[in-house]
Amino acid sequence: MDPLLMVNLPRLMERTSGRPEIIVGILDGPIAQSVLDGAPVGLAAVEGPGIEHGTFVAAMLAAERSSAAPAICPGCTILHREIFDSSQGRIPVASPYTVAQAIVECVDAGAAVLNLSAALMSWTHRERQLLQSSLDYAMKRGVIVVAAAGNQGRIGGSVITAHPWVISVVGFGADKKPLDLTNLGAAAGKRGLGAPAEKITSLAPDGSTVDASGTSFAVPFVTGASALLFSADPRATGATVRTALTQSPRRRRSVVPPLLDAWSAYLWMRKINVRE
């Protein structure tokens, strides 16, 4: 099944490709600028650890709509902050301090939504506090944080996915069920979302087409939907968009979240506007 259809994104994508005043923060590896449309802010021009990962994620959001990538919100402005630790080689791992600093920088730069698809190194109590504070800061400023649930195939979470403001994204297969590799947990089940994570097609640094699986690649579907909702209603607050995405007719009690339904979120926001 087409991943975009699976989460009801095409109709929203037809309405808007995003607005340039809506800034999407990508906290990831280096990004090959050649695969993206236009010249977004702060993109890496050189190779480095995780460039395949960073480019794949960025292309999902901002590649040209005519490309093989989902290209969900190419009209938005991309703000890139590299977070991967060079000592870890090609593994997309980041230090808690670097992630916390990048979150604050993107919030201060005016981002509306942050895309975070990286595992964290072990952290000290001080680093845990820094991460908590940075996420609190994003929440205070109404900046949506979308983060990967992780690929360890376990029940649990992290200081990031457990934060009450973060939308934790669980990876689903084409059968609309969680993949064996994806982490699940109370936080994801209560306020997270599922999104496609199996054999997702995007772009490599050389512009060629490549497929990959994992929760890192589920996150951009939710990030992109957030950016399009902000673009469709520039007056919307982060709290409104977040509620539109995660609202559910029932109180959630499972460790498995519902699949993203971008079009339903858009209709919910329209209904709220009519009431106001």
C-alpha positions as CSV (number, residue, x, y, z in Angstrom):
1,M,0.0,0.0,0.0
2,D,1.2,3.5,-0.8
3,P,2.6,4.9,2.5
4,L,1.0,8.3,1.8
5,L,-2.4,6.8,1.3
6,M,-2.0,4.7,4.4
7,V,-2.0,7.8,6.5
8,N,-4.4,9.9,4.4
9,L,-1.8,12.5,3.3
10,P,-2.6,12.9,-0.4
11,R,-5.7,15.1,-0.1
12,L,-3.9,17.4,2.4
13,M,-0.9,17.5,0.1
14,E,-3.2,18.5,-2.8
15,R,-4.3,21.5,-0.8
16,T,-0.9,22.8,0.1
17,S,2.8,22.0,-0.4
18,G,3.6,24.1,2.7
19,R,4.3,27.8,3.3
20,P,7.9,29.2,3.5
21,E,7.1,30.9,6.8
22,I,6.5,27.5,8.3
23,I,9.9,26.3,9.5
24,V,10.6,22.5,9.9
25,G,13.6,21.7,12.1
26,I,15.4,18.5,11.1
27,L,17.7,17.2,13.8
28,D,19.7,14.5,12.0
29,G,22.9,13.8,10.0
30,P,24.3,15.9,7.2
31,I,22.0,16.5,4.2
32,A,23.0,16.5,0.6
33,Q,21.6,19.8,-0.7
34,S,21.5,18.5,-4.3
35,V,18.5,16.3,-3.6
36,L,16.3,19.1,-2.2
37,D,14.2,21.7,-3.9
38,G,15.5,25.2,-3.5
39,A,18.1,26.2,-0.9
40,P,16.7,25.6,2.6
41,V,18.5,27.1,5.6
42,G,21.7,25.5,7.1
43,L,22.1,22.5,4.9
44,A,25.3,20.5,4.9
45,A,27.4,20.6,1.7
46,V,29.9,18.0,2.8
47,E,29.7,14.3,3.6
48,G,29.8,13.1,7.2
49,P,28.5,10.5,9.5
50,G,24.9,9.7,8.8
51,I,24.6,11.6,5.5
52,E,22.5,8.8,4.0
53,H,20.2,8.9,7.0
54,G,19.9,12.7,7.1
55,T,19.4,13.0,3.3
56,F,16.8,10.2,3.3
57,V,14.7,12.0,6.0
58,A,15.1,15.4,4.5
59,A,14.0,14.2,1.1
60,M,10.9,12.7,2.5
61,L,9.9,16.2,3.6
62,A,11.4,18.6,1.1
63,A,12.4,16.9,-2.1
64,E,10.6,18.0,-5.3
65,R,7.1,16.6,-5.6
66,S,8.1,15.0,-8.9
67,S,10.8,12.9,-7.2
68,A,10.5,9.3,-5.9
69,A,10.5,10.6,-2.3
70,P,7.2,11.4,-0.5
71,A,8.1,15.1,-0.6
72,I,5.4,16.0,1.8
73,C,6.1,19.7,2.5
74,P,8.6,21.1,0.0
75,G,7.1,24.5,0.3
76,C,8.1,24.9,3.9
77,T,11.5,26.1,5.0
78,I,13.9,23.5,6.3
79,L,16.2,24.3,9.3
80,H,18.9,21.7,9.7
81,R,20.9,20.9,12.8
82,E,23.4,18.1,12.6
83,I,23.4,16.0,15.8
84,F,25.2,12.7,15.0
85,D,28.4,12.0,16.9
86,S,31.3,11.6,14.4
87,S,32.9,9.0,16.7
88,Q,30.0,6.5,16.1
89,G,30.8,6.2,12.3
90,R,27.7,5.7,10.2
91,I,25.4,4.8,13.1
92,P,22.8,7.6,13.7
93,V,23.6,8.1,17.4
94,A,23.5,11.5,19.2
95,S,24.6,12.8,22.6
96,P,21.9,14.1,24.9
97,Y,23.7,17.4,25.2
98,T,23.9,17.9,21.4
99,V,20.2,17.1,21.0
100,A,19.1,19.4,23.8
101,Q,21.2,22.2,22.4
102,A,19.8,21.6,18.9
103,I,16.2,21.7,20.2
104,V,16.7,25.0,21.9
105,E,18.4,26.5,18.8
106,C,15.6,25.4,16.5
107,V,12.9,26.7,18.8
108,D,14.7,30.1,19.0
109,A,15.1,30.1,15.2
110,G,11.3,30.0,14.8
111,A,10.6,26.3,14.0
112,A,7.0,25.2,14.1
113,V,7.8,21.5,14.3
114,L,11.0,19.4,15.0
115,N,11.8,16.0,13.3
116,L,14.0,13.9,15.6
117,S,15.0,10.4,14.3
118,A,18.1,9.3,16.3
119,A,19.1,7.0,19.0
120,L,20.7,8.5,22.1
121,M,23.9,7.6,23.8
122,S,23.7,6.7,27.5
123,W,23.1,9.9,29.5
124,T,24.0,11.2,32.9
125,H,21.5,12.7,35.3
126,R,22.6,16.2,34.3
127,E,22.1,15.4,30.6
128,R,18.7,13.9,31.3
129,Q,17.8,17.2,33.0
130,L,19.1,19.2,30.0
131,L,16.9,17.1,27.6
132,Q,13.9,17.5,29.9
133,S,14.5,21.3,30.0
134,S,14.8,21.6,26.3
135,L,11.6,19.7,25.7
136,D,9.9,21.8,28.3
137,Y,11.1,24.9,26.4
138,A,9.7,23.6,23.1
139,M,6.4,22.9,24.9
140,K,6.3,26.4,26.4
141,R,6.8,27.9,22.9
142,G,4.3,25.6,21.2
143,V,6.9,23.9,19.0
144,I,5.8,20.3,18.1
145,V,8.5,17.7,18.7
146,V,8.1,14.4,16.7
147,A,10.4,11.6,17.7
148,A,11.1,8.0,16.6
149,A,9.9,5.4,19.1
150,G,13.1,3.4,18.4
151,N,14.0,0.1,16.7
152,Q,14.8,-2.3,19.6
153,G,11.6,-4.2,19.4
154,R,10.8,-3.7,23.1
155,I,8.3,-2.2,25.4
156,G,9.6,1.1,26.9
157,G,10.7,4.5,26.0
158,S,13.3,7.2,26.6
159,V,13.5,10.6,28.2
160,I,12.4,12.1,24.9
161,T,9.5,9.8,23.9
162,A,8.2,9.8,27.5
163,H,7.9,13.6,27.6
164,P,4.2,14.6,27.6
165,W,4.6,17.1,24.7
166,V,6.5,14.7,22.4
167,I,4.6,12.8,19.7
168,S,6.3,9.4,19.7
169,V,6.0,7.6,16.3
170,V,5.7,3.8,16.1
171,G,6.6,2.1,12.9
172,F,3.9,0.3,11.0
173,G,4.0,-2.2,8.1
174,A,1.9,-2.2,5.0
175,D,-0.6,-4.4,6.9
176,K,-1.3,-1.5,9.2
177,K,0.2,-3.3,12.2
178,P,3.3,-2.4,14.2
179,L,6.6,-3.9,12.9
180,D,8.4,-6.4,15.0
181,L,11.4,-4.0,15.2
182,T,9.5,-1.0,16.6
183,N,9.4,0.0,20.2
184,L,6.0,0.3,21.9
185,G,5.1,1.8,25.2
186,A,2.6,3.6,27.4
187,A,3.6,7.1,26.2
188,A,3.4,6.1,22.5
189,G,0.1,4.3,23.1
190,K,-1.4,7.3,25.1
191,R,-0.3,10.2,22.9
192,G,1.8,8.9,20.0
193,L,1.0,7.9,16.5
194,G,1.8,5.1,14.1
195,A,3.2,5.8,10.6
196,P,4.6,3.7,7.7
197,A,8.1,2.4,8.4
198,E,8.5,-0.6,6.0
199,K,10.4,-0.2,2.8
200,I,9.9,3.5,2.5
201,T,11.3,5.1,-0.7
202,S,13.3,8.2,-0.6
203,L,16.6,9.6,-2.0
204,A,20.3,8.9,-1.5
205,P,22.9,11.6,-1.4
206,D,23.6,11.1,-5.1
207,G,20.0,11.6,-5.9
208,S,19.3,7.9,-6.6
209,T,16.2,6.1,-5.3
210,V,16.7,4.0,-2.1
211,D,14.4,2.0,0.2
212,A,14.8,1.8,4.0
213,S,12.8,0.6,7.0
214,G,12.7,1.8,10.6
215,T,11.0,4.2,12.9
216,S,13.3,7.0,11.8
217,F,11.5,7.0,8.5
218,A,8.0,6.9,10.1
219,V,8.7,10.3,11.8
220,P,8.6,12.5,8.7
221,F,5.1,11.4,7.8
222,V,3.9,13.0,11.1
223,T,6.3,15.9,10.9
224,G,5.2,16.6,7.3
225,A,1.5,16.4,8.3
226,S,2.1,18.9,11.1
227,A,3.8,21.3,8.7
228,L,1.0,21.1,6.2
229,L,-1.6,21.7,9.0
230,F,0.3,24.8,10.1
231,S,0.4,25.9,6.4
232,A,-3.3,25.3,5.9
233,D,-4.1,27.5,8.9
234,P,-1.2,29.8,9.8
235,R,-3.1,31.0,12.8
236,A,-3.1,27.6,14.4
237,T,-1.1,27.0,17.6
238,G,1.2,24.1,18.3
239,A,-1.3,22.8,20.8
240,T,-4.1,22.9,18.3
241,V,-2.1,21.0,15.6
242,R,-0.9,18.5,18.1
243,T,-4.4,17.8,19.3
244,A,-5.7,17.5,15.8
245,L,-3.1,14.9,15.0
246,T,-3.4,12.8,18.2
247,Q,-7.1,13.2,19.1
248,S,-8.9,9.9,19.4
249,P,-12.6,9.1,20.0
250,R,-11.6,6.8,22.8
251,R,-9.3,7.1,25.8
252,R,-6.2,5.3,24.9
253,R,-5.1,2.3,27.1
254,S,-3.0,0.3,24.6
255,V,0.8,0.5,24.1
256,V,0.0,0.6,20.3
257,P,-1.0,4.1,19.0
258,P,-3.5,4.7,16.2
259,L,-2.2,5.3,12.7
260,L,-1.8,8.9,11.6
261,D,-4.8,10.2,9.7
262,A,-3.7,13.5,8.3
263,W,-7.0,14.3,6.5
264,S,-9.1,13.7,9.6
265,A,-6.8,16.0,11.5
266,Y,-7.3,18.7,8.8
267,L,-11.1,18.3,9.0
268,W,-11.0,18.5,12.8
269,M,-9.1,21.8,12.6
270,R,-11.7,23.2,10.1
271,K,-14.5,22.2,12.4
272,I,-12.8,23.9,15.3
273,N,-12.4,27.1,13.3
274,V,-16.1,27.1,12.4
275,R,-17.0,26.8,16.1
276,E,-14.7,29.7,16.9
